[in-house]
Amino acid sequence: MVIGASSAKAGEETDTITETDTITEDAYRLRRRLGRADLRAVPAARRELRELLRHWGKPGRSEIAELLTSELVTNALVHTDDDAVLTAVVDPGGLRVEVRDFVARRPELHGPETDDDTHGRGMVLVQSLADAWGVRPHELGKSVWFELGAEAA
């Protein structure tokens, strides 16, 4: 079962640690392996995505993309205790970010338990700020993804 709808498909994982490449004349892809529980990968993924999106979208779109990407990456590293793979594909019209992990447990939408609780907001942010998002099951694990259009307000 797939939650959400997708107009783009992410590529297959490779053994490459980090790779940015051109997949068509005007589309680019970032692929990064994320080590088990390596939370240093979160700011590194944000920096790499920022570089990929340097000239993309209306003002503020890349910052939203960075925030949502850091939420997906953090969730994969904290809640699965396994490696993950980040893939971002950008073209002039939009961005698709997908984080694949190797644990079948699905993310849950819930708010923080208390007003000062810093946990529990990640997927609510994704749901609120992404143009589309979803969870796609794999034979082993799942991918959590979101899409942003370049021109949305």
N, C-alpha and C positions, 0 to 999 in steps of 0.2 A: 504494500500500500504506500502511495506517495502522498504526502501532505503538500498542498500548494500546486502551482503550475510553473512550468519552465519553458522558456523560449530558446534557451541555449543549453549546450551540454559541455561539461568539463571533460578534460582529457584523462587519459590513463596515468597512473602514478609511475614514476621512474625511480631509479636509485640515486638520482641527482639530489644533492643536499638543497641547493637553491639554484633556480634557473629562471631567467627572463628571456622570452623569445618572441619573435614575430610569427603569428600563425596565419595571418593573411596580410595584405598590404596595409590595412588600417586596424588590425586587431592584434593585441599583445597579451601574453600570458605570463603570469608569475606562478611558479610551482616551488613549494618549500616543504621539506620533511621537517616535522616537529618531533623532537625527542621526548620520550616518556617523562612527564612531570617537569620538563625544562621550561619554567616560566620566564626565563630570559628570552625565549622565542617570541613572547608577546610583543615587547617593544621592537624587536628586530623585524617581526612581520609587519608591524605598523610602518616602520621606516621604509621597508621594501615596497609596500603598497603605496605609500606616499610618493615615492620615486616613480612608480608605474603610472600614477594618476596625476603627475605634475602638471600636465596641460589639458586635463580632462574635466568636462562638466562645468556647470554654473558654480559660482562661489559657494562654499559650504558643503558641496556634494562629497568631495574627497574626505573632509573631516568626518562626515557621517559614515562613509565607507570604512575609515580607519577605526572608528568606535565600534561598529558592528563586527568588523573582522576581529578586533581584539576580544570581543565577547565570545565569538565562536571558538577562537583559538584557546582562550582561557578555559571555557567549558570542556573542550576536548581534552586538555591536559590535566585538569583538576578532577573531572568526574569519570574518566575512563581508566586511568592508570595504565595507559598504553601510548604508543606512538600515534601520530596523526599526519595527514597530508593537507596542506593548504594549497588551493588552486584559485587564482583570480584571472578572469578573462575580461579584457576591456576593449571596446571599440567606440567609435564616435557617439553611438546612440546609448550605450549602457555598459554596465558592469555586472558580472556574476562572480560571486565569491562562494567557494564551497570548501568546507572542512570535513574531510573523511577521517573517521576513526574506525577502530576494529572491535567495538563493543556494541552489541545490539540494543542496549538500553537506550530509550528515546529521551530527548530533553523534555522537561516539564515546564509549562508556563505557570508561574506563580509569583506573587509579589513578595516583598520582604516580610519577615515575621513581625518585626517591630519597626518603628519609625527611624531608628538609628542603625538598623541592620544594613550592611553594605552588600549582602548576598541576596540572590533571588531576583534581581532585576534584569539580568542579561537577555533572556529570551523575550521578556516583555519589551525591552528596547528594540530588539530585532523586529518583533511583530509591529511595533508602533512606527518605526522609521523606515523600514524597507518597503520598496514598491511591491515586492513579492518575496516570499520565503517558504521554505519547506524542509521536509526530512525525507530522504530517499534511502530505503533499505538496500543493503547489499547482502550477498551470500554470507559474508563475514563483516559485520559492522553496519555502518550507516554513513550518509553524508548529510550534513546540515548546510543549507545554502540560503543566500539572499541575492536579490537583484535590485539595482538602482538604475534609474534612467538618468542620463546626463543632464537633461533639461528640466527635471521636476523642481518645483519651488520648495 
